Amino acid sequence: MKELLEKGTSLNPEVVGRKIREIRKEKKNLTIIQLAQKLGYATGKLSNIERGKRAKFPLEELEVIAKVLEEPLETFLKDDSDYLNELEHIKQKISLAKHRLSAGLVTGLKPTLTDLQETIEKVAVHDVMVHLNFLWAEYYRGLCDYDLASEYYKEILNTEVYDKEAIEIKMRTFNALASLQIHERQLKEAVLTLRTALNFIEKHDGTLNLDKANVHYNLTLIYFRLGYLDLAEYHVQSCLEITKGKNEQAYYYALYLLSITYWLKQKFEQARKLLFESMNWFQRQKDLGSLFNSLEFIFFIYQVKPNLIFIEMLNDIREFLNVVVPDHILPQKLRCFFRYIEFEIERENYLTAHEMLDICKGYLSDNSIEDGYKAYLLEAILIRITSKNMVAEIHALEKALTYFSPGDRSLQKASVLSQLGKLKATCENIYYEEALSIFDEIYNKQVKFDHTILSLLPNAMY
């Protein structure tokens, strides 16, 4: 084949670069640094060659590389048409699998992913393995197997990537792993993951602005939970700078986070202003999840600083509670319901509070809604105020207790146990004992923020 080419012939840089990388990694087991040293190249130069980032690739240079790798020149010049056709077929199957995952169609997906993996290994198209590993991670995440999901995420992060699509997948993986670590309350690990992501961004020009913004957004959520408000403000401001005028949704999500930041830093007027600005956007876009988070924040502001919120606004909020929402938004809607019921109890509108409580309980067909216990806690309060029926109050509190697992050690469970202990103090004190042990445990952990504030935070982004 060499004889058919003339000196000065320029080859396809992408095809040749892929071959060089494939031979270096799969056949010679060399790192990019080791091969660069053998060639006398800078690592960055060889990296660009392997990624096909050149206008042309002269035959003479390939001869030098082939000699160093101890491979015949023909190895680098084989017809790639079959390979490229197979690669395109694999990419189409990966794209279909992505659509199934995004639609929540996890059932039956495992055979498809297994078949894809066997094909990739057979054809040796290792460039797309990061895409498949991301699908495996999302598949196991959808099944709530977080350990396996984390393993696949970490495998991606330990992989060298060169082309633009693989860089984007790796960047998204940093945020995906961090969001999982936040969910599992592995906050220190999440910080380390995202700091590594920031280093990755500095070294790669191909990262998307949204991925960069998500790193700062997720760091903001972590520093909220750790109580480092200055760091939280720095990262949310960075997120705003990146997204302003480029991604409206990401910008207003960050603006909402900044409003919470200002609230925690006792900049109350600024917090209210930004909350209303972001809330108006959520309403225009019919972003119900974010809208109900904002409504809950308004109730929280009224509870702490009532002079910042007009009573008329709270009355208008009741209209939003009549909006039909999908199942995944229902917990947020119910939290707003609970806030409104508390508001009506405070105003001594007990009949209205009872009516709204009955609506809430209609949504609670089982114990799957995490905050469902609040409905029965509020029922116990109304019984205590209006009828003073101790038996009915105990029944409501016992119903609230069914929403907690036996191993739950939360402040919320301790509060329910404490109230039951008061009512049953004459005959048993097991409720008091468990409540006190939880209170003592939480005190020793030095919890920095009220659970209510943390419940207003949105989910991590990726």
N, C-alpha and C positions, 0 to 999 in steps of 0.2 A: 504493500500500500504506500509505503514511503516513496517508491519510485514514481508513483502517479502524481505526486505533489512536487511543485517547483519550490526552489528557495524563495523566500519572501512571501509565500502563501500565508494568508491570514485565516485562522480557524475560528469556529464558533466558541466564544469565550465561556458561555454558560455550560455547554456540553463538556468542554475540556476541563473546566473548573470542577464540575461535578465528578468527573472521572478521577481527577487528582485527589480530591478529598476522599472519595470512596476507597481508592487504593491505599492512601495514607492510613486511613482508620481501620479498614476491614482486613487488608492483606499485610500491611507492614506494622500495624499497631504503633504508629508514631503520633505524638502530639504535634499540633501545628507549630509549636515553638521548636521542637526537635528537628522537624523538616526544614523550617526556616533557617536554622543554624547550619544544616548540611548544605543548603543552597547559597548561604551567605546573604539571605534576604532579611529585611525587617519583617517582623511577625505581621504587621499591618498590611504589607505588600502581598504576602502569601494569602492572607485572609481575603483580600480583594480578588485575587486570582481564583480562589476556590469558590467564591460567591459569584463569579462571572462579571465582576464590576470593572470591566475593561472594554474599551471601544473595539480593540482587535487583539488577537493572540497569535503572534508569529510562530511558524513552525520551528525555527531555530531555538526559540526559548523552550518549547515543549521537548525538544531533543535533550536539552540539558536536564530538565526535570525527570524525564524518563530514565536517563542514565543514573541519576542520584537514587531514584526509587528502584533501580535494577529491574525495570520492566521494558519489554519491547515496545517500540513506538506504536506499533499496530494496536496495542491494547487501548490506547487513548483515542484511536481513530475509528473504532468499530461503529457500524451503523446503529444509531440509537432510536430508529423509528418505532421498533417494537416496544422498547422500553418506554418511550414517550406516550405511546398509545395506552399501555398498561397503567402508567402513572395518571393519565387523564381519567381512565375508568375508575381507579382507586379514589381519586379526588371527588368524583361524582358520588360514589357510594358514601364517602365521609360526609359530604354535604347533605345527603338525604338523612343520614344518621343524626346529624346536628339538628335538622328540622324536627325529627321525631323527639329528640330530647327537649328542645325548646317548647314543644307542644305538650310535654309531660307524658309522652308515650314510652314509658320505660319498659313495660311488659313486652317480652319477646325480642328485645333489642340485643340481648347477650349473644345469641347465635350470629347475628349480623356482625358484631364487633369481633367475635372470635374468627369468623371467616375473613374479615379484613386483615386481621393480624397475621393469619397464615399466609395470605396473598403477599403482604408486604415483606414478610420474611423470605418467602420463596423467590420473589422478584428482586429482593435486596434494594427496595426503594426506601432507604432509611430516612430520607429527607422528610417524609410525611409521618414518621413515627410519632413526633411530638403532637401532631393533630389527633392521631388515634389515642395516644395516652391521655390527652385532655378529655376525649369522649369517654374513655374508661373512668376517669376521675369523676366526671359529671354523672355518669351512670350510677356509680356506687354512692355518690352523694345523694342522688335521688332516692336510693334505697335506704338512706340514713346509715350506711356503712362508712362512717367518717374515717376510720383507720385506713381502709383500703383506698379511699379517695385521696387521703393525704399522701399515701405512698406513690400514687400515680402523679400527683402534683409535684412531689419532690423529685421524681425521676425526670420530669420535664426540666425542672430548674437545674439539674445536674448535667443537662445535655448542652453541648455546644450548638449554637444556631447561627445561621449565616444569612439565609434569604429573608426577605421582608415579612412574608407570611409567618414564618417560624418565629421571628423576633416578636411579632404581634401576639402570637400564642403564648410565648414565654412571659411576655409582659402581663398578659391577662392572667396567667397562672399565678404570678406573685400576688395579685389582688384576690384571686380565688382562694388560694391557700390561707392568706391572712384573714379573709372573711370567715373561713371555717375555724381558724384558731380563735377568732373573737367569739364565735358562737360557742366554742368549747371552753371559753374563758382562759385561754392560754395567751394572755396579753403580752407577756415578755417575748414569747416566741413570735407573735404577730408583729411586734415592733421590729425584731431582727429581720423578719421576712421583708418588711416594707423598706427598711433601711438598705437592704441588699438590692431591692428594686430601684431605689434612687441611684445607687452606684451603677446599676445596669443601664439606666436612662442616660447617665453621663457618657457612657462608652458607646451607645448605639443611637444613631440619628433616626433610625426607622421607627421609633416608638410613637404611638398616636397620642395626641393631646388629651383625649379622654382617659386613656390609661394612666398618664401622668397625673391628671387631676384626681383620679380614683385613689392613687397612692396617698396623696395628701388628704383626701376626704376620709379614708380609712384610718390614717394616723390620727386625725382629729377625733374620731370616735373612740380610739384607744386612749388617748390622753384625757378625754372627758372622764373615762372610767377610772383612770389612775389619779385623777385630780390635778393634772398639770395643765392649768388653764392657759398659761402664756404660750405653751407649746401648741395647745389645741387651736388657739387664735392664729398663731403663725401659719399652721398648715391649712386652716380653712381659708385664710386670706390668700395663700398661694393657690389654692383650688379656684378661688374667684378670679384671680389674675389670669389663670390659664384658660378658663371657660368663658370669660366675658366676651360677648359678641361672636362666640364660636359654637357654643353648645348651650342653648337656653335652659334646657331641663337641668343639666348638671349645675349651671350657674344658680338657679333658684333653690335647688337642693342644698347647695353650699350656703346660700343666703339664710336659709332656715337654720342650719347648724350655727351660723354666726350669731343669729338672734338668741339661741340658747347659750352660746358662749358669753355674750354680753349680759344675759340675765344672771348667770352664775358669777360674773365679775361685778354684779350689782350696778351695771349700767342699764337701768330699767327702761328709761325712755327710748334709748337706742334699740334695746331688745324689742320693745313693742312695735316700733316703726318698721324694723326689718321683718318681724313676724307678719304684720299685715301686708307688707309688700310681697312676700313669698306666698302667703295664703291666697292673695288675689290671683296670682298666677296659677296656683293649684286648682282654684275654682274654675278659671277660664279653660284650663286644659282637662277638666274633669278627672284630675288625679286624686281619686277618692282616698287612697291610703295616706298620702301626704296631707290631704285636707283634714281628715279626722285627727291625725297627729297634731295639726295646728290648732284645731278646735279644743283638743284636750289641754294644750299649752295655754290657751286663753283662760280656761277654767282655773288652771294652776296659778296664772298671774292674778286672777281675781281673788283667789283664796289668800295669796300672800300680800298683794298690793292692790286692794279693791279700787282705789282711786284712779288706777290706770285704765280700767275697763268700765264702759257705760253699761248699766243694767239692761238698757234696751237691746244692746248687742247680744247679751246672754239670752234674752227672750227670743231674738231672731234665730239663734242657733238651733232652737227646737225644730225649725223647718228642715234643717239638714238631717235630723235624726229620722225623718220619714223617708229618706232616700233609700231605695233598694240597692244593696251592695252584693257583690260576689262573695262566696264563702271565705276566701282568704282575707277579705277586708273586714269581715264580721267582728273579730276580736277588737279591732280598733274602734268600730262603731259602738260596740258595747261599752268600752271604756268611757266614751263620751256620754253615753246614756247614764252610766254610774255617776259621772261628774255632775250631770244635770240633776239627777235625783238628789245628790248631796246638796246642790244649790237650792232645790225646792224645800228640802228638810230645813235648811238654814233659814229660809223665809217662812217656815211653818206652814207651807202649802202641802199638808200631809196627804190630802186626797189625790192631788196631782202626782205626788211622789209614788203613791200606791199604784196609780194607773200606769205610770211609766215602768214601774218595777214589774208589773204583770206582763207588759210587752217584752221586757228583757228576759224574763223567765221562759217566755214562749220560744226564745231562740236556744235555750239551754236544754236540748233534748238528751244530752249526755254530758260526761265530764271532760270532753275533749278540748273545750275552750279554757285556756289556762287561767284567765281572770274571772271565770264564772262564779267562783266562791263569793265575789263581791256582791252579787245579787242577793245571796242569802245573808250576808253580813249586814247589808242595808235593810233587809227585811227584819232582822233581829232588832236593829236600831228603831225602826218604825213601830214594831210591837212594843218595845220598851217605853216609847214615848206615848203611844196612843192607847194601848189596851192593858199594858203592864201584866201580860199573860206570861208568867215565867216558863211554863211548860212549852208554849208555842215558841218562845224566844230560844230555849234550849234546842228545840227541834230544828229551828232555822240555822243555829250555829253548828249543830252536828251535821246538817246537810252541807254547810260551807266546808266543813272539815274533810268531807269525802273528795274534795277537789285536790287534796294534797296526798302525795305518796307517803308511806310509813317512814321512808328515809329522808323526807324533806326537812331541811333545817333553815327555812326562810323566816324572815321577820314577820311576813304576812301570816304564816301558819302559827307562829308564836302568839300573835295578837288574838287570833281566834281561840287558841287554847287558853289564853289568859282570861278571856271573857267567859268561857265555859267553866273555868276554875272558880271564878267568883260566884257563878250561879249554882254550882254543885259543891261548894266548899263544905257544906255540912255533912255530906256523905262520902266524898272522895276527893283526893288532891292530886291524882295522877296528871291531870291537865296542867295544874300549876307547876308541877315538877318538870314536865317536859318544856313548858313555856320558859321557865327560868333558865334551864340549861341552854336553850337556843339563844335567849337574850344574852347570856354570859358569853357564849361562843362568838356571837356577832360583835359584842363589845370588844373582845380580845382581838378580833380581826381589824378593828379600827376602820369600819366602813366609812368612806369619805362623803358619799352623797346619798341623799334620799332616793329610795327605789323609784319614787314617782318621777324624778328628773330623768333617770336612766330609761324609764319606760317611754319617754318622749323621743328618744333617739331613734332615727331610722336604721335600717339594716346596712351592713357594709356593701360596697359596690364593686362589681367586676364585670 
